[in-house]
Amino acid sequence: MDVLHVKELSKIYKGKVSHEALTDIDLTIGKGEIVGVMGPSGSGKTTLLNVISTIDSPTTGSVWIEGEQPHLLDAEQLALFRRRKLGFVFQFFNLLNTLSVAENMALPLALDGVNPDEIGERVEQMAERLGIQAILNKRTYEISGGQAQRTAVGRALIHRPALILADEPTGNLDSKAARDVMDLLTELNKKQGTTMMLVTHDAKAASYCDRVIFIKDGKLYNEIHAGDKRTVFYQNIINVLSLLGGHRYDLS
Ligand SMILES: Nc1ncnc2c1ncn2[C@@H]1O[C@H](COP(=O)(O)OP(=O)(O)OP(=O)(O)O)[C@@H](O)[C@H]1O
């Protein structure tokens, strides 16, 4: 079954001058797939992520997540839907610095009323998978960027969401920590069958995906699939980015 189905999605920002940020986007992500979204600055990647994550609503078209249309839910149902069905990983981690690493990871379960014993067990299990057992009691300002992103990955996955939405998850990490986080995300994808959409400027991070779609001026431009070798896929990604043009930063 498809986890995500986006149909003829368009988004117009209305202002003094209205701007069509997305035009007729069709996109499907199957269970267990990791799909990258790339494109030059201003091409509409964040808009697409925001609409899929229900932070923003489409102007026309529809979004289906596990057969439900979240944009048709009322505020209370939507809050529940987001909490249960979606997991988020952000560039700047977005951890709560008044809480410990363990408490940050426990948050989605605590908000959902899971009993404390089960929360404790699930946090332990997740920490073991992430290799962060030793820092569970530390505060977020006492840990490294790589450890913070592992904690954020733990928080995004602990409630076993249908879809993980990652916005530049390696954008604030050095290359070693970025590699570790992508290794981790792909390992969890294999072990747990997680489904993920990853918006990134980082061709290395994108090369871990099963498939990368490219957006230009709010429209789907191209889509390429990973083969057997990540180095070849990486080169293919770079080739499409070169054709797409944009600022040097887009090729970083
Ligand atoms: N709230 C808004 N109101 C009006 N226009 C907006 C708004 N948000 C984004 N835009 C415009 O929509 C277009 C797409 O923006 P978006 O942020 O989705 O691009 P992006 O591909 O994520 O860019 P970047 O890689 O720089 O983050 C841009 O032209 C932007 O100026």
Ligand as a Chemical Component Dictionary entry (heavy atoms), coordinates in Angstrom:
data_LIG
# 
_chem_comp.id                   LIG 
_chem_comp.type                 NON-POLYMER 
_chem_comp.pdbx_formal_charge   0 
_chem_comp.three_letter_code    LIG 
# 
loop_
_chem_comp_atom.comp_id 
_chem_comp_atom.atom_id 
_chem_comp_atom.alt_atom_id 
_chem_comp_atom.type_symbol 
_chem_comp_atom.charge 
_chem_comp_atom.model_Cartn_x 
_chem_comp_atom.model_Cartn_y 
_chem_comp_atom.model_Cartn_z 
_chem_comp_atom.pdbx_ordinal 
LIG N1  N1  N 0 4.746  32.317 2.988  1  
LIG C1  C1  C 0 5.072  32.627 1.737  2  
LIG N2  N2  N 0 4.479  33.636 1.074  3  
LIG C2  C2  C 0 4.791  33.948 -0.203 4  
LIG N3  N3  N 0 5.701  33.281 -0.942 5  
LIG C3  C3  C 0 6.341  32.267 -0.349 6  
LIG C4  C4  C 0 6.073  31.883 1.013  7  
LIG N4  N4  N 0 6.863  30.827 1.326  8  
LIG C5  C5  C 0 7.598  30.566 0.215  9  
LIG N5  N5  N 0 7.293  31.425 -0.786 10 
LIG C6  C6  C 0 7.844  31.442 -2.150 11 
LIG O1  O1  O 0 7.544  30.180 -2.753 12 
LIG C7  C7  C 0 8.658  29.689 -3.497 13 
LIG C8  C8  C 0 9.078  28.317 -2.977 14 
LIG O2  O2  O 0 9.614  28.485 -1.672 15 
LIG P1  P1  P 0 10.161 27.248 -0.817 16 
LIG O3  O3  O 0 10.560 27.772 0.523  17 
LIG O4  O4  O 0 9.174  26.150 -0.861 18 
LIG O5  O5  O 0 11.451 26.836 -1.684 19 
LIG P2  P2  P 0 12.638 25.822 -1.314 20 
LIG O6  O6  O 0 12.840 24.989 -2.535 21 
LIG O7  O7  O 0 12.358 25.114 -0.055 22 
LIG O8  O8  O 0 13.858 26.806 -1.121 23 
LIG P3  P3  P 0 15.188 26.663 -0.202 24 
LIG O9  O9  O 0 15.970 25.532 -0.798 25 
LIG O10 O10 O 0 15.875 27.975 -0.390 26 
LIG O11 O11 O 0 14.743 26.409 1.206  27 
LIG C9  C9  C 0 9.747  30.749 -3.387 28 
LIG O12 O12 O 0 9.693  31.566 -4.542 29 
LIG C10 C10 C 0 9.362  31.548 -2.151 30 
LIG O13 O13 O 0 9.764  32.874 -2.254 31 
# 
loop_
_chem_comp_bond.comp_id 
_chem_comp_bond.atom_id_1 
_chem_comp_bond.atom_id_2 
_chem_comp_bond.value_order 
_chem_comp_bond.pdbx_ordinal 
LIG N1  C1  SING 1  
LIG C1  N2  SING 2  
LIG C1  C4  DOUB 3  
LIG N2  C2  DOUB 4  
LIG C2  N3  SING 5  
LIG N3  C3  DOUB 6  
LIG C3  C4  SING 7  
LIG C3  N5  SING 8  
LIG C4  N4  SING 9  
LIG N4  C5  DOUB 10 
LIG C5  N5  SING 11 
LIG N5  C6  SING 12 
LIG C6  O1  SING 13 
LIG C6  C10 SING 14 
LIG O1  C7  SING 15 
LIG C7  C8  SING 16 
LIG C7  C9  SING 17 
LIG C8  O2  SING 18 
LIG O2  P1  SING 19 
LIG P1  O3  DOUB 20 
LIG P1  O4  SING 21 
LIG P1  O5  SING 22 
LIG O5  P2  SING 23 
LIG P2  O6  DOUB 24 
LIG P2  O7  SING 25 
LIG P2  O8  SING 26 
LIG O8  P3  SING 27 
LIG P3  O9  DOUB 28 
LIG P3  O10 SING 29 
LIG P3  O11 SING 30 
LIG C9  O12 SING 31 
LIG C9  C10 SING 32 
LIG C10 O13 SING 33 
# 
